Amino acid sequence: MPDSAHRFRTRLSQSARLSDSAISAAWPDWWSDAADASPSAVAELRFSVARKLGLDPRSLLEEEQPRFIWDDSAKYKNFKGDEEKDRPAITAFGTSLGRMLVKATPDFVPLEGLEAEGLRKSILSQKPFIGLIDLLAFLWGIGVPVIHLRVFPLVAKRMCAMAVRVHGRYAILLAQDSQYPANIAFHLAHEIGHIALGHIGENSALIDMEDTNEARDAKDDEEIAADRFALHLLTGNPDFTVGKAGEGHSSRQLAEQALSLGPPNGIEPGTLALCYGYETAEWGVVQKALGHIYTSPIPAWSVTNSIANGQLSWDELGDENASFVHAVMGGA
Ligand SMILES: [Zn+2]
């Protein structure tokens, strides 16, 4: 006999360690407390939640430990935490969401042989430089959905971005946010690198956990290759450095240099300022410079999700899954 909805919810948060926001996003709109009296509604509640969060419904119907549907093929980069408990929740949530997003993005172009140089040239034939919105437009144009997560499976977020592969298709879930698009453009270009370089196995996922200084010193070959791809795509050179320009700037000088030197070289000014940051580690100066470069900053998540909202074929999802995806996107 299944437990009450209230106890079921507690089981999801305590045994499966899912966040309240993830459980609420997955909880169907039609549920009311009176439905606890109906065995079919009780079962349907569990199926509905299981589908969205990537749980095995059988483990929810009985009062046992909720089990995530996952295998250990997903690759984690810079993972810190409880591998046994946290990884299944993150993988299952991301894979289930990625599947829905791909379903709601019916048209696609196969991604074989995508190279940074060719992609850069094709975007630059229409734009002076490559920024976050250009990357989003490119990805949606070839049928790779991208959303920004406003709901995380676990209470501790610690995720930067994730790429999911579903039957030869891809979806990208961004997690880290910024007021300044260049930060997120780099993460997105890095995920495109993982996809283009074939780092993600079929029906699997690659999860980049939080980017820390410590992580930057301990990158594996795939991380280095994806970073080089991103740098090549955004600046035209996988080994790009700011060179002699990279010393002792004030934030205003850095902003002026980035604004004057970036566009003629096909580089978004914010990206140029970030390159300065990676070389000098003067992040305080860089943050202030970004404030000068972007006169009206908008959170990257809201830009990303408003584009996604217009691009997704919501009808393909059905009401319940559409409502879940909406909630995960922060109600966009
Ligand atoms: Zn990575």
Boltz pocket constraint, residues with backbone or C-beta under 6 A from the ligand:
constraints:
  - pocket:
      binder: B
      contacts: [[A, 77], [A, 190], [A, 194], [A, 208], [A, 222], [A, 223], [A, 226]]
      max_distance: 6.0
